[in-house]
Amino acid sequence: MNDSAFDSLLEFLTQIPAIENVTGTGINEAGLWWVKFKIDIKHKLVWQVVQELGHVINYVSLGERLPTVFYPVSPPPYMNGGPFDFLSWMIENKHKDFTPDDLKEWLEGRLPQPVDSESEWLTDDEDDSEPEL
């Protein structure tokens, strides 16, 4: 697998509201891959995006979980600064046969559609107000 294996997944991720940019990708010696990106924590849909990604990537089904993990990462805040500048998010793969394209297909089939439409991410009990920080 090479860096171009990420193209489709990265294109899809950057369409999701609140995802700002991908800051890195990689493949280790065992063939396991990872993606690191920033989420705009001031965006009005930030928690919907985190919740939806967490659901699909970490826990889509009790009986059939994906071999992926989604979680926040940060350097030491006391040395660098707060979450607006230094909080990032990771997706790690835990099985060499599960590709970035496989994850894109799972996300595409389960996230709101069209994925770039902010109104599709809102639930009935939400409005367009800013999240409280």
CORMOZI-V615193 format. One record per residue. N is the residue number from 1. SS is DSSP state (@ for helix, = for strand, . for the rest). OMEGA is omega in degrees with one decimal (none if undefined). D_LAST is the distance of its C-alpha to the last C-alpha in Angstrom with 1 decimal. Layout:
((N;SS;OMEGA;D_LAST) (N;SS;OMEGA;D_LAST))
This chain:
((1;.;178.2;39.9) (2;.;-176.1;38.9) (3;@;179.8;35.9) (4;@;177.4;36.9) (5;@;-178.8;36.3) (6;@;-170.5;32.5) (7;@;-176.9;33.0) (8;@;178.7;32.6) (9;@;-178.6;29.6) (10;@;177.4;27.8) (11;@;179.0;28.8) (12;@;-178.1;27.4) (13;@;-176.7;24.0) (14;.;173.4;23.4) (15;.;-176.7;23.9) (16;.;178.0;21.0) (17;.;177.6;18.0) (18;.;176.0;15.1) (19;=;-174.4;17.6) (20;=;-178.5;18.3) (21;=;175.3;21.4) (22;=;-177.6;23.4) (23;=;177.5;23.9) (24;=;173.0;26.8) (25;=;176.9;29.1) (26;=;178.2;31.9) (27;=;-179.2;34.7) (28;.;-175.5;36.1) (29;.;178.6;39.7) (30;.;-179.4;39.6) (31;.;178.1;38.5) (32;.;-174.2;34.9) (33;=;178.0;32.3) (34;=;176.0;28.6) (35;=;178.3;26.1) (36;=;-178.0;23.1) (37;=;178.4;20.5) (38;=;172.1;17.1) (39;=;178.6;14.4) (40;.;-175.1;12.2) (41;.;173.7;8.7) (42;.;-177.4;7.9) (43;.;-176.6;10.7) (44;.;-178.9;10.8) (45;.;-173.8;12.8) (46;@;-175.1;11.1) (47;@;173.3;11.3) (48;@;-179.9;14.7) (49;@;179.7;15.9) (50;@;-179.4;15.0) (51;@;-179.5;16.6) (52;@;179.0;19.6) (53;@;178.1;20.3) (54;@;179.8;20.0) (55;@;-175.7;22.4) (56;@;-173.3;25.0) (57;@;-175.3;25.0) (58;@;-164.6;24.8) (59;@;-174.7;26.2) (60;.;-178.4;27.8) (61;.;177.4;30.7) (62;.;-175.5;31.9) (63;.;-175.7;35.3) (64;.;-179.3;34.6) (65;.;176.7;31.6) (66;.;177.8;31.2) (67;.;-177.1;32.0) (68;=;177.9;28.5) (69;=;178.0;25.3) (70;=;-177.7;21.8) (71;=;176.5;19.4) (72;=;174.3;16.9) (73;=;-179.2;18.7) (74;.;167.6;18.1) (75;.;-178.9;20.5) (76;.;-178.9;20.3) (77;@;-178.4;17.1) (78;@;179.2;19.4) (79;@;-170.6;21.7) (80;@;-176.2;19.7) (81;.;-172.1;16.1) (82;.;-172.6;12.6) (83;@;-179.6;11.1) (84;@;-178.1;11.0) (85;@;-168.3;14.7) (86;@;177.3;16.0) (87;.;176.2;14.4) (88;=;-178.7;17.0) (89;=;-177.8;18.2) (90;=;164.4;21.8) (91;=;177.6;24.3) (92;=;176.8;27.4) (93;=;-178.8;30.7) (94;.;177.9;32.9) (95;.;-171.6;36.1) (96;.;179.8;38.1) (97;.;178.4;39.4) (98;.;-172.2;36.0) (99;.;172.6;35.3) (100;@;176.8;32.4) (101;@;176.5;34.2) (102;@;179.4;34.3) (103;@;178.6;30.5) (104;@;179.2;30.2) (105;@;178.2;32.6) (106;@;179.4;30.7) (107;@;-178.2;27.4) (108;@;-178.8;29.2) (109;@;-173.2;30.9) (110;@;177.2;27.8) (111;.;177.8;24.8) (112;.;-179.5;24.5) (113;.;-9.2;27.3) (114;.;-170.8;27.5) (115;.;-178.2;24.8) (116;.;179.3;23.7) (117;.;-176.8;23.5) (118;@;-178.2;20.0) (119;@;178.7;21.5) (120;@;-178.9;22.9) (121;@;-179.6;19.5) (122;.;173.8;18.5) (123;.;-175.7;19.9) (124;.;-176.6;21.7) (125;.;-178.5;19.1) (126;.;173.6;16.4) (127;.;-177.2;16.3) (128;.;-178.3;15.3) (129;.;178.9;12.2) (130;.;175.8;9.0) (131;.;176.5;6.3) (132;.;179.8;3.8) (133;.;none;0.0))
